[in-house]
Amino acid sequence: MRQTSLQRNWMELVNGTKGRSGQQIDIWSAVFGPIGADGYFKPLFDKKTGVMDRSVAEYWRENYDLLHYLKKNWSTVGPKLVDKLHIYIGDMDNFHLDRATRELQEWLETTENPHHPGYFVWGDGKGHCYSGPGTQAQRLREMAEFGLRKKPRGTSTPWWRY
């Protein structure tokens, strides 16, 4: 079903106030939002007026924005992430997450000490949950094999074998 943002938010309000609709916008807010004085999460914006709560946006940025975190902490976390960032995304993500991912990729390409541009696979015309070419089973196998190559010496992992 296609909906405008306004229609989606009104639908969520009809299904439950105070974030109780169980739908996408309410779920994001419930997971990432700070708790308000009434015990419910503070919404990022008012669903009726569209007015944004900048304090909530700042909370999200400080606590969940990966690019913001990496920029602030690259000298510490960058060396730990070399060869570990493998990102698969459709270039037509249903929630427009491809835009933020492009920003992440562009920034990683500029990193120094260490320089690590990450590994990005873009699905041409693919939407949300794109996991790269091939099957999900192939992707899981690649992930398991990568984990085996990077595991600490002496670690026993018989259940990872394919």
N, C-alpha and C positions, 0 to 999 in steps of 0.2 A: 504494500500500500504506500502510495506517495503522499507525503504531508509537508506542509510548510512548517517552519519552526514554531510559529504561532499555533497552528493546528495541533502539533505534537504536544506542546505545553498545555493547551486547553484540554486535550484528551487525558493527559496525566492528572490534571486537576479534577476532572470528572471522576476518575478512577480512585482518587484519594488525595486528601490535602496533607500538608506537612510532610511531603515526600513519600507517602504511603501507596503510591500507584503501582510500584514494582516495575515501572518502565525505565527506559534508558537514562533520561535526564535525571530522574530522581535517584536512580542507582548510583550514577557517577557522583552526585552530590552527597549521598549517604556514605559512600566509601571514602571520598576525598575531603568532604567538608568538615569544618570545625563545628563543634556542638554549640548551639545557641542557649540563651538563658532559659528557654522553655523545654530543654532536654532533647529537642530535635536538631538535626543539622541546620546550619545557617545556609540558605540557598545562595548560589552564585549570583542569581538574578531573580527578580520578581516576575513570576510567570504571567501575571496580568498586565503589567506595565512595561516589562523588559528592562527596567532599571537595574543596573549591575551594582553589586556590593563589592567595592574595591578591596575591602579588608579580606573578604573571602578569596578573591582572585590572588591577592598577595600571599595568603596562607597556602593556597594551592601551589603557587610558584615556589615558595620557600620549601615546601615539603614534598612535592611530587614532580616538579619540572626537571626532567632528566638533563636537558641541555643546560639549564641554569646551574644545576648541581655540578655538571662536568666542567663548566667554565670556572666556577668558583674553586673547584678542588682538583683540577687537572694534574697539578704537580704531584699530588699524592695518589690519586686513583688511576691516572693515565698509565703509569708503568704496569699496573696490575691488569689493565684491560687490553694490552697489546695482544693481538691475535685472538681475542675473545669476543669481539663485537661482530655478530653475523645477523644482519637485519634483512628480512624479506617483507616486502610490502607492495600492494597494488598501487599503481599510480592514479587510480580513481577510487580511493577509499571512500566508502559510504558516509563516513563521518569526517572526511577531509583531513584525516591524520597524516596523509601523505605530505601535506604542507609543512607540518612541524618536522617530519622525518627528513625532508629536503633541507631544512635549516640545520638539522643535526649533521647531515652528511656534509654540507658546505662548511660548517664549522670544524668538523673533524679533519677535513682536508687541510686546514690551516694550523693544526696543532704542532707543537714543538716540545721537545724534552718530556716525553718522546713524541715523535711524529707518528700518528696512527690514524689513517683515514677510515678505519673500519672496513667492513665487507657488506655491501648493499646489493640486493637483487631486487630489481623493480619489475613488477608484473605489468606488462603493457595492457592497459584497459581492464586490469583486474581490480576487484573491490576489497572490502574489509575481509580479513582472515586469509589473505593470500599467503601461502607458505612456500612459494618457490616452484620451479618446474619439477615435474615428476609427482610421485604420490606422497602422501603424508607418511606412509611407512618408510619410504626412502629417506625422507627428511629426518625421521626419528632415528633411523640407522646411522645417518651422518652425525647426528648429535651424540649418539651413544659412542660412536667411534672417536669423535673428538674428545669426549670425556675420558675415554680410555687412554688416549695419548697424553692427556694433561693430568691424569690422576697422580696423587702423591706416590712416590716410590714405596713399595711394600704393601700397598692397599690391595685387598682382595675384592674382586668384583665379578664373581662368576655369573651373577644374574644379568650382567650387561652384555653378555656374549650373544651374538646372533648366529 
